[in-house]
């Protein structure tokens, strides 16, 4: 008896994923709940466990393919009985794949129309059809009941069916050819789904929001002195290091309560004000930038915030973030200072209306009380959606953050 391996529910607003890595190959023995395959979504990487023990007899979705919810990934047979049929099944695939070509040459129209009427194209095939401006009726399906598979679309594109569409899209994707010497030293790597999503969302934010950035600087001496004074006892009591993110997150939540527009979002012709603060903290990983969310940060102490940021940071670097960890943010903090950035203008994390950029702490001469002194200074940048946040509100928000950090007792006293 065969057990199907299918794409699980991936989370709110996530309808498809890319097959990343199969940890097992056909013929391998697997145990129930053992990780079988890694799926890469727009936001996180998900491991699909084996639904039963047995032998992996078939892999339907190959590495790099796009799959929809509940799509068939492969099959497991009980014991070792199912391993034998796997080889013949594979052996038949080349012959099966070659069938569409003669059928198409002899009678393209009837075959093309029959497939979509019986079964819709597979998710990966549907995506390729859309990318190449094709319809399922133009492609012969080799799947069950005439279903159009990804391989069918690839074969159709190779035969030139999508030539007009490709020519139409050429101006967008065109790049100047490299010289022979340079071409041999180049490497072309397909963007991960996460990187594609980051690129799309950042560009969408620039295109849709009236984005503007305001700047200020903060004297970090008070926070640094407080941190140095209590960091050892803090770590001993709470089991986590006292960093700067706890102070910044708390300062941001205080400012958001005073200036709710920075914590709001636009929905059509409505403004949605959030009476809670879910603060996203941008974390750099090997696969790209992710923004896990500290939920209800306004109700947390600095110690609780530091613990949660530590947990989210570890999960992000280990690829263990859940969908719940990534959703619902109302405001984002991005710390480019850890990489040495002195100044930058962060891009909004849509549909949020504000993002705070932290930067490198650098000693600079400043005038205080008529005297020039050396202080550890940091530039702050607030990018905001000018459609919903006025300049006065944005500047006031940044000033409130500055005031809280230069007098951190205000954070403790909730002032």
C-alpha positions in Angstrom: 0.0 0.0 0.0 1.4 3.4 -1.0 1.3 6.5 1.1 1.3 9.9 -0.7 3.7 12.7 0.4 1.9 16.0 -0.2 2.6 19.7 0.3 1.4 20.7 3.8 -0.4 23.9 4.7 2.3 26.6 4.4 0.7 29.4 6.3 -1.4 32.5 5.8 -1.2 34.0 2.2 1.3 31.3 1.1 0.0 29.2 -1.7 3.1 27.7 -3.3 6.7 26.7 -2.6 9.8 25.6 -4.4 11.2 22.1 -3.9 14.6 22.7 -2.3 16.4 19.5 -1.3 15.3 15.9 -1.1 17.1 14.3 1.8 16.3 10.8 0.5 16.5 9.2 -2.9 14.2 6.6 -4.5 14.7 3.2 -2.9 15.8 4.6 0.5 14.2 3.4 3.6 12.4 6.1 5.6 10.9 6.3 9.1 7.7 8.1 10.0 8.3 11.8 10.8 11.8 11.7 9.4 12.5 14.9 7.3 12.1 13.9 3.6 12.3 17.1 1.6 12.8 20.8 2.1 10.3 23.3 0.7 11.3 27.0 0.2 8.5 29.5 0.5 8.4 33.2 0.1 9.1 33.6 3.8 10.5 30.5 5.4 12.0 27.1 4.7 9.7 24.2 5.6 10.8 20.5 6.1 8.2 17.9 5.1 8.3 14.8 7.3 7.6 11.3 6.1 3.9 10.5 6.7 4.7 6.8 7.3 7.6 4.4 7.5 8.6 2.4 4.4 10.5 2.8 1.2 10.5 6.0 -0.9 9.3 4.6 -4.2 8.7 7.7 -6.2 9.7 11.4 -6.3 7.2 13.4 -8.3 8.4 16.9 -7.7 12.1 17.4 -8.5 14.5 20.0 -7.0 13.6 23.5 -8.2 10.0 22.8 -9.2 7.2 25.0 -7.9 4.4 23.2 -6.1 1.0 24.3 -4.8 -0.8 23.4 -1.6 -1.5 19.7 -1.3 0.5 18.9 -4.5 1.9 15.4 -4.7 5.6 15.3 -3.9 6.2 11.6 -3.9 5.1 8.2 -2.5 6.2 5.8 0.2 5.4 2.0 0.1 5.3 -0.2 3.1 8.4 -2.3 3.7 10.6 -3.0 0.8 8.0 -4.2 -1.6 7.5 -0.9 -3.2 11.2 -0.4 -4.0 11.2 -2.7 -7.0 8.5 -1.0 -9.1 10.4 2.3 -8.8 13.0 1.4 -11.4 10.6 0.3 -14.1 8.6 3.5 -13.4 11.7 5.6 -14.0 12.6 3.6 -17.1 9.2 4.3 -18.6 9.5 8.0 -18.2 11.8 8.7 -21.2 9.4 6.9 -23.5 6.4 8.6 -21.9 8.1 12.0 -22.3 8.8 11.4 -25.9 5.1 10.6 -26.7 3.9 14.2 -26.8 6.2 15.2 -29.7 4.9 12.8 -32.4 1.3 13.2 -31.1 1.7 16.9 -31.4 3.2 16.8 -34.9 0.4 14.5 -36.1 -2.6 16.1 -34.4 -1.8 19.1 -32.3 -5.3 20.7 -31.9 -7.3 17.8 -30.5 -4.7 16.8 -28.0 -4.2 20.3 -26.8 -7.9 20.9 -26.2 -8.5 17.6 -24.5 -6.0 18.0 -21.7 -7.3 21.2 -20.0 -10.9 20.1 -20.2 -10.1 17.0 -18.1 -7.6 18.3 -15.6 -6.0 21.7 -14.9 -2.3 22.1 -15.4 0.0 21.2 -12.6 1.0 24.2 -10.4 4.6 24.3 -11.7 3.3 24.0 -15.2 0.7 26.7 -14.7 3.4 29.0 -13.5 5.6 28.3 -16.6 2.6 28.8 -18.9 2.0 32.2 -17.3 5.7 33.2 -17.6 5.8 32.3 -21.2 2.4 33.8 -22.2 1.0 30.4 -23.1 -2.3 28.7 -22.4 -2.8 25.0 -21.5 -4.6 24.5 -24.8 -1.3 25.1 -26.7 0.5 22.3 -24.9 0.0 18.5 -25.0 -0.3 17.1 -21.5 1.5 13.8 -20.7 0.1 13.5 -17.2 -2.9 11.6 -15.9 -6.1 12.4 -17.8 -4.0 14.7 -20.1 -2.7 17.0 -17.3 -0.1 19.4 -18.5 3.1 18.9 -16.6 6.2 21.1 -16.2 8.1 18.9 -18.6 5.4 19.4 -21.3 5.7 23.2 -21.0 9.5 23.0 -21.2 9.2 20.8 -24.3 6.7 23.2 -25.9 9.0 26.2 -25.2 11.9 24.3 -26.7 9.9 23.7 -29.9 9.4 27.4 -30.3 5.7 27.8 -29.3 6.5 30.6 -27.0 8.8 32.5 -29.4 6.5 35.5 -29.9 6.1 35.9 -26.1 9.9 35.5 -25.6 10.5 38.2 -28.2 8.0 40.5 -26.5 9.7 40.1 -23.1 13.3 40.3 -24.5 13.7 44.0 -23.8 13.1 43.5 -20.1 15.5 40.7 -19.6 18.2 41.7 -22.1 21.7 42.1 -20.9 24.8 43.0 -22.8 26.7 39.9 -23.8 30.0 39.3 -21.9 33.3 39.0 -23.7 34.6 35.5 -24.2 37.2 36.0 -21.5 34.7 37.4 -19.0 32.0 34.8 -19.8 34.3 31.9 -18.7 34.7 33.6 -15.3 31.0 34.2 -14.7 28.6 32.0 -12.8 24.9 32.1 -13.3 22.9 31.0 -10.3 19.1 31.0 -10.0 17.7 33.3 -7.4 16.2 31.5 -4.4 12.5 32.0 -3.8 13.3 34.1 -0.8 15.6 36.4 -2.7 13.0 36.8 -5.5 10.4 37.7 -2.9 12.8 40.2 -1.2 13.5 41.8 -4.6 9.8 42.0 -5.5 8.6 43.3 -2.2 11.2 46.0 -2.0 10.5 47.2 -5.5 6.8 47.1 -4.9 7.3 49.2 -1.7 9.1 51.9 -3.7 6.5 51.8 -6.5 3.4 52.0 -4.2 4.4 54.1 -1.2 5.2 57.8 -1.1 8.4 57.0 0.7 10.4 59.7 2.5 13.3 59.5 5.0 14.0 61.8 7.9 17.3 61.7 9.9 18.5 62.5 13.4 21.4 61.5 15.6 21.4 60.1 19.2 24.1 60.3 21.9 24.5 56.7 23.0 26.5 57.4 26.1 23.6 57.0 28.6 22.5 53.7 27.2 26.1 52.4 26.9 26.9 53.4 30.5 23.7 51.7 31.8 24.4 48.6 29.7 28.0 48.4 31.0 26.9 48.9 34.6 24.3 46.1 34.6 25.2 43.7 31.7 26.8 41.1 33.9 24.0 40.9 36.5 21.4 41.2 33.7 22.8 38.1 31.9 23.1 36.2 35.2 19.5 36.8 36.1 17.8 36.5 32.6 20.2 34.2 30.8 20.6 36.5 27.9 23.0 39.3 27.0 21.9 42.9 27.4 22.2 44.4 23.9 21.0 47.6 22.3 17.9 46.2 20.5 15.9 45.9 23.8 16.4 49.7 24.4 15.6 50.6 20.8 12.5 48.4 20.6 11.2 49.8 23.8 11.9 53.4 22.7 10.1 52.7 19.4 7.0 51.3 21.1 6.8 54.4 23.3 6.9 56.6 20.3 4.4 54.5 18.3 1.8 55.0 21.1 2.2 58.7 20.9 2.2 58.8 17.1 -0.2 56.0 15.9 0.0 56.9 12.2 3.5 55.5 12.1 2.1 52.2 13.3 -0.8 52.2 10.9 -1.4 51.0 7.3 -3.4 52.0 4.3 -6.1 49.6 3.0 -7.7 51.1 -0.1 -9.3 54.3 1.0 -9.1 53.3 4.7 -6.5 53.8 7.4 -6.1 50.9 9.8 -4.7 52.0 13.2 -3.1 49.2 15.2 -3.6 49.4 19.0 -0.7 47.0 19.5 3.0 47.0 18.5 4.3 43.9 16.7 7.9 45.0 15.9 9.8 43.3 13.1 13.5 42.9 13.6 15.5 42.6 10.3 18.0 39.7 10.5 20.6 38.9 7.8 21.0 35.1 7.0 22.9 33.1 4.4 19.7 33.0 2.3 18.8 36.7 2.6 17.1 39.2 4.8 14.2 38.0 7.0 12.1 40.0 9.4 10.8 37.9 12.3 8.3 39.7 14.6 8.4 40.5 18.3 4.7 40.4 19.0 3.2 42.8 21.6 6.6 44.3 22.2 4.8 47.3 23.9 3.7 44.9 26.7 7.2 43.4 27.2 10.0 44.4 29.5 13.5 45.0 28.0 14.5 41.6 29.3 11.6 39.9 27.6 12.3 41.7 24.4 16.0 40.6 24.5 15.0 37.0 25.1 12.6 37.0 22.2 15.0 38.7 19.8 17.6 36.1 20.8 15.2 33.3 20.1 14.2 34.7 16.7 17.7 35.4 15.7 18.9 31.9 16.4 15.8 30.4 14.6 16.5 32.7 11.6 20.1 31.6 11.3 19.2 27.9 11.7 16.4 28.2 9.1 13.8 27.2 11.8 11.5 30.3 11.7 7.8 29.4 11.6 5.2 31.3 9.6 3.8 32.7 12.8 7.3 34.2 13.6 7.2 36.2 10.3 3.6 37.5 10.2 1.7 40.5 11.5 4.5 43.1 12.0 3.3 46.7 12.3 6.7 48.4 12.3 10.3 47.3 11.5 13.8 48.0 13.0 16.8 47.4 10.7 20.3 47.5 12.3 22.8 48.1 9.6 25.3 49.2 12.2 26.3 45.6 13.0 27.8 45.5 9.5 29.5 48.9 9.9 27.0 51.1 8.1 27.3 54.8 9.1 24.2 56.0 7.3 21.5 54.6 5.0 17.9 55.1 4.0 15.9 51.9 4.8 13.1 50.7 2.4 9.6 50.2 3.9 8.5 46.7 4.7 5.0 46.9 3.1 2.3 47.3 4.1 3.9 49.0 7.1 4.2 52.7 7.2 7.5 53.1 9.0 10.9 51.5 9.4 13.7 52.7 11.7 17.3 52.3 10.5 20.0 52.0 13.2 23.6 52.5 12.4 27.2 52.3 13.6 28.1 53.9 16.9 31.0 56.2 16.2 32.8 58.6 18.5 32.5 62.2 17.1 33.1 65.7 18.5 29.8 67.3 19.5 29.0 70.6 21.2 27.4 70.2 24.7 26.9 73.2 27.0 29.2 75.3 24.9 32.0 72.8 25.1 33.3 70.4 22.4 33.3 66.9 23.7 33.8 63.4 22.2 30.6 61.3 22.4 29.5 57.9 21.0 27.0 59.0 18.4 24.6 57.1 16.1 22.7 58.3 13.1 19.0 57.3 13.0 16.9 57.1 9.9 13.1 56.8 9.7 11.7 56.0 6.3 7.9 56.5 6.2 4.9 56.5 3.9 4.1 60.1 3.4 0.6 59.2 2.2 -0.3 58.5 5.8 2.4 60.0 8.0 3.0 63.8 7.8 6.5 65.3 8.1 5.7 66.7 11.6 4.7 63.2 12.8 7.8 61.6 11.4 10.2 64.1 12.8 8.4 64.0 16.2 8.6 60.2 16.2 12.3 60.2 15.7 12.8 62.9 18.3 10.9 60.8 20.8 13.1 57.8 20.1 16.2 60.0 20.5 14.9 61.4 23.9 14.2 57.9 25.2 17.6 56.6 24.3 19.5 59.7 25.7 17.5 59.4 28.9 16.9 55.6 29.3 15.3 56.0 32.7 12.2 57.3 30.8 11.8 53.7 29.4 11.9 52.2 32.9 9.4 54.8 34.2 7.2 54.6 31.1 7.5 58.3 30.4 
